[in-house]
């Protein structure tokens, strides 16, 4: 059972350049110890006959075939636009300049 001491939490915070209050150190100590306890429980269950698993559901990459197609012409791309000007989309100004 791994336990994080107050000094270890302060050292980790110092390494990470994080300023922690006394209450935050106490809370962090409690949370890290709970995580360590959970890891200990999992390690007790994991045995040599249980293979390591990254994901319980087999994942496959479903990719469409990479087939070259003719791209849209400029006119086709602009056909559904509400407003165009000189072959470009027209959108409302948003930066105020």
C-alpha angles and dihedrals in degrees: 000000000000117000125189115220124218089249091055091051091050090048092050091048090050091050090050091045091237121145110218128188121225090258092051091049091051092048092045091050091053093046095047091048090051090052091048090050091051091051090050090053092051091048090054090056097043109090134174092262092059111081117221113260128201093184128006091217117063109242125210129183108241104203127172117232113272101241123168113235133179109267123232117273117241090255092051092048092050095042095095097039116117091220136013136177126191093344096312136104115259116219133173116272111256106173099060095234 
